[in-house]
Amino acid sequence: NWAKGHYTEGAELVEQVIDRVRNESESCDCLQGFQLVHSLGGGTGSGMGTLIINKIREEYPDRIMNSFSIMPSPKVSDTVVEPYNATLSVHQLLENTDETFCIDNEALYDICFRTLKLTTPTYGDLNHLVSMTMSGVTTSLRFPGQLNADLRKLAVNMVPFPRLHFFMPGFAPLTPRGSQQYRALSVPELTQQMFDA
């Protein structure tokens, strides 16, 4: 649960994680910030994930902290403590991140079933959707343009007030893993995908 991940078992491991983060940060030419992907349903992603965010924020207070947080759903998992884990995590994310992109776990499964027509989605299929979303959010960092050229500018342009930094990303067109990325879509099909995402 969240308490184990944040205070007991996670606290035993967090220094090793921060050492790895420190090593990677030292090898960067221009460290803009950090992006963490974690689930808020279980104890590790919610408790230890927010502990790692806290420690990184303490060590690098002037760097941007983004999280891509998978929000739990009772239709996907029936774990009793998921709502508590998520509630305790959101408080930490409110205080310690600059942008939080909330990804609904139930919506990921719905996209796999309804849009991608997958009968038994794997974690690889779900992770593919999350990675496509992350890629879309950070596109302006990799390609030349006038707007949002770095993580700080992205945060400045998207966050109206410091505590209002929770976003629900939408993404279209959606394609299954391993299929052709570029195919002709009709306007109604693309519009439907936008509302389904």
Buried (B, 14 or more C-beta within 10 A) or exposed (E): BBBBBBEEBBBEBBEEBBEEBEEEBEEEEEBBBBBBBBBBBBBBBBBBBBBBBBBBBEEBEEBBBBBBBBBBBEEBBEBEBBEBBBEBBBEBBBEBBBBBBBBBBBBBBBBBEEBBEBEEBEEEBBEBBBEBBBEEBBEBBEEEEEEBEBBBBBBEEBBEEEEEBBBEBEBBBBBBBEEEEEEEBEEEEEEBBEEBB
